Amino acid sequence: MNIDFPPPSNGVYNNAGSCIRLGNYLEHEDLKRIEKGFYTEGFFNLTEENLYKSQVVKDIDNNKAQLLKTDAKFYAIHISPSAKELQAMGTTQQEQAEAMRRYVREVFIPEYAKNFNKGLSAQDIKFYGKIHFDRDRSENNEGNMHCHIIVSRKDQANKIKLSPLTNHRNTKKGAIKGGFDRVNLFQQAEKGFDKLFNYNRILSESFEYYNTMKNGSISEQIRMQERMDELTNSLQHDDMNSVSQLFIQSATRKKQEVNNARHRLINTFDLGLYSALGIFSPEVHGEDIEELRKMEEVKRKKKNRGMNR
């Protein structure tokens, strides 16, 4: 799961004024989908869906009490599942979109609120999400579902300033108390996804692995690689055990087939031979049958010699 906060800029992500430009940008995909006859997704929040852009812009723009002209009024967030994660979210675009709304409402926004360390809940966060299905840089536009979120700088009550881009981490003293730990948010959001969709994430797909290999010290990267090697060896061992089990099962089936063939041969053999010798038994094996044939041949030759006398 890739989650990022686009930095403020002079373009679409300029957050010192109205969010109208960002709202317009988030609707750009709708016209293309309508032209192709595809359904579109409206904006959504914690409890509502199919909301209009005008409502979103008005609500975010009016939630800025005590903010200066140059202060950030809102922030943008991107949430982009991997192809494998999308498979866990559903097989159709509608299923995946519904799963994304559920993830944002039940996992991401609650973790976002909690991460400010101000005793906030999801109900305290003013946000609007917009789901997209296409990416301009993609060749086939398959497996590209992702979500854009506009989140207000102020809480729902328009009282508390909230910045996910602050460098403070759970500060206890000073003018700024609380803070925001983005690493912790990414980790908790990933765990929440795995639990919500019963997703069996391997280490190399985890934020922990990615963050360590990109930002960790040399010693941390070495330890992470050692963990990867141990897991790889363990998986290979499990695979070998699986192969061994398959071999044993195959050998067992083959042995059973041979025994069945022997029994069929016994059942179709001249039963008169067994009666004459007085040793009829369903447990006679193939090598015993060959011995019986030899005995019968000797008996026949003796009989012929007797007749010739």
Buried (B, 14 or more C-beta within 10 A) or exposed (E): BEBEBBEBEEEBBBBBEBBBBBBEBBBEBBEEBEEEEEEBBBBBBBEEEEBEBEBBBBBBBEBBEEBEEEEBBBBBBBBBBEEEBBBBBBEEBEEBBBBBBEBBBBBBBBBBBBBBBBEBEBEBBBBBBBBBBBBEEEEEEEBBBBBBBBBBBBBBEBEBBBBBEBEBBEBEEEEEEBBBBBEBBBBBBBBBBBEBBEBEBEEEBBBBBEBBBEEBEEEEBEEBEEBBEEEEEEEEEEEEEEEEEEEEEEEEEEEEEEEEEBBEEBEEBEEEBBEEEEEEEEEBBEEBBEEBEEEBEEEEEEEEEEEEE
